[in-house]
Each structure stands twice: as C-alpha cells, then as structure tokens.
Amino acid sequence: MTTDTEPSKAFDSLSPPVWRASTIVFDSLDDFVARRTRQPDGFSYGVTGTPTTRELERRIAALEDGRHCIVLPSGQAALVASLLTFVRRGDHLLVSAACYGALKAFADGWLASFGVAVEYFDPAIGEEIEDLFRPQTQMIYLEAPGSITMEMHDSTAIARAARRHGVTTMMDNTWAGPLGFRPLAHGIDLSIEAATKYMGGHSDLLMGSIATNDAVRHERLRETQSVLGHYVSPEDCFLVMRGLETMRLRQEAQSAAALSIARWLQRQSAVQEMLYPPLPADRGHALWKRDYKTSGCLFSMVLRPAPESAHRAFFDALERFAIGASWGGVHSLAAYYPAALQAARPFARTDQPIVRLSIGLEGAEALIPDLERALAAYGRAADAGATAP
Ligand SMILES: *Cc1c(COP(=O)(O)O)cnc(C)c1O
C-alpha cells in the first residue's frame, strides 16, 4: 500500500492531481524484467491504477479504520471480486438472505455452477450461525440492513463465530457507509462499499471499494483486480475524492430528513409497515441502536394491500421524487419491488410489494407534500379497485 505516494506534493493545491496511464515506464531491461519501477509502490501496468487511485484508496482505508483498500469499477464488481478471490470449487458459502439482488444472481447463477455450495441464512441469525458451519465453509457474506427489506443482523456475533472457525467474513456496508458503521472494528475481514452511493454522492458514477486490515488478503484482492482487468478511471477517483469532502454533511442532512419523513410516513393510514431500523417499531431497532451512528437516507415501506394500479397511481403522482434505481445521491428517488420478487426470497420478510425511498437534499418540507399527494392517489386508486365490479 502506497501511503508514501503524495501526488499533491508536485503542485501546491487543495485538490489531488488526476494521473492517467496505461503504461508505466522502466529505467532498464533489468528493471522491466524485475517489474521494478521508479515509483515507490510496485506499479507495473495501468490496470492497478495510478497515484490518483492510491490516494483515493488511502482516504477510504482511513475512513474504514483499515490498513488497506482497493477500488473497483462498481459496488457489484467489489462484491464479486471478493468472492472470486476467496471461494473455490468444493467450498461452502453462507449468504444473508437479505443480500443485494445482483450478488444473489452471481451466487446462484455462477458460483453454484462453479461447484460452490451456496446456502442462504436468516438475517436474524446471530452466533448460532455456527450450527450451519461445515468443514468446507469458507466464507460468510453479510449485509445490514439488508437490501430492500432492511433486516439487521448481529455482525459482531457472526464475526466472532467465524473467527473461531477460520471462516472469512465480508460485509456489504453500503447502507451505513464508513461514517455509520465500521465493519473492520467489529471483526469483519472485508468491508465493502458501493462508492456509487454516499461517496460519489451525485448519481454520476459507479465505483466499489474493499477495505481490509489483512496484508495477505489485500495482496490477493489486488491480484484478482488485475487479473479481472478491473481498471478504475482516475477521473472517477477524483470525483469520489471530491464527494468525500462533503460526505459527512450530506449524509447527516439526508439521514435527518429521512428520519423525519419516515416518522411522518408511519402515521399515514395507507402505510402498513415501515422497514427502517432507526424507527423504534422496527424489529432491527435494538441492533441498529447498539451499532450504528447514522440513520441513513434509505428506507422501505409496505403500503396497505391494494391492486397494482394503486402503486402505479402512487408513482405517477410523485413530482419531487424521481423514479429510479440506486440511491445515496442528492436527488430523492423512489423504486418499486414487486410482490412476487419478495415472496420468492428465502426467509422472505414480506409477500407484499415494497416501495423504497432514497432521501436527497431537497428538505423534508419539500418532500412530505409530494408523498402526501402520492399516498392520496394511492388511497383513491385502492378504494376504486376495491369497489370495482
Ligand atoms: C448499489 C448497491 C450495490 C452495487 O453497487 P453498484 O456500484 O451499483 O454496482 C451493492 N450493494 C448495495 C447494498 C447497494 O445499494
């Protein structure tokens, strides 16, 4: 890891320079053969990045309380690279049933066909995860709160059990980000973020990061990144570093707005259940309160049962919320997850459709009237649906 690379030393400014390179040059044939460059950190080809990449990795590692970090082209790339590095044919992989959808698609569609035994566990499991361990258990994938359904799990207890058995743990920490929760401090081996969300912060790039305290795992992950050809653009690294400058303020403002909007929503008659651990009524609240420093800008809700046309009316009525996937940016977003998707999941949390909201920087006073209008439209469509012949 190149903490000794300080690109800003070359020019006195507040912003890091953007170094672009496919080719790293060597002084002599001997140096070329030995991959010995004048640069201090073993750069030998552009795929593993430039000093701009290293500077971002250094800053994310510091945020994560980690010694090492690698950035990859997306959050999903970071999740997949972690699994490809540590899981092999014949291994047993334990995955939280509330995991990110594309991760599940990779585990079911690819790892299973490579001969990895993939088993999903109830996110509510704690240290009893030990009962699921086999001699071949290699890795545990954690994510809290879970994608879409927002289940919490006891990361500390699970990490403790895993350590006793030499099982590697990875956690998708995107919901909280390193300012909200630091997985490495809780005994998790790899902390993964979709930098696409809070770190980028402006819905204009994708990136992922993997932080670890283990030098050997870091070397292996760097090898995977290089072998997969997972190059990250230095311009994108620059944009994420710019995003990091305001991340704390954005996250605090967005989280505060999300909490007040969620409190308002839970009082509305069209809302059947809020899925949001910062609310005391949520079943994950105690764990959230124990471990997390932020309420996060992302929550889900289940509306009272109604025909699908009512959900269409809800989304059609939104003016301030854009309809779209992803989250964590300064613009508020609404996304829809159909009932069938939820019901098909192992350890399903609900068999109802889910509406997920990401709260941006527009302010709760601008967003609540939008939701009030959309819930009214939902109610009208639900009543019309209920009385239709
Ligand atoms: C968005 C997201 C990802 C994937 O990140 P991309 O950069 O979009 O690939 C992974 N996990 C969680 C929890 C996410 O929200």
The ligand as an ORCA input file, in Angstrom:
! r2SCAN-3c Opt
* xyz 0 1
  C     -25.905     -0.169     -5.110
  C     -25.523     -1.270     -4.228
  C     -24.589     -2.213     -4.646
  C     -23.983     -2.224     -6.016
  O     -23.270     -1.065     -6.330
  P     -23.072     -0.644     -7.856
  O     -21.982      0.362     -7.796
  O     -24.374     -0.095     -8.332
  O     -22.672     -1.874     -8.600
  C     -24.263     -3.209     -3.758
  N     -24.815     -3.281     -2.548
  C     -25.707     -2.386     -2.114
  C     -26.278     -2.511     -0.743
  C     -26.108     -1.351     -2.939
  O     -27.032     -0.485     -2.517
*
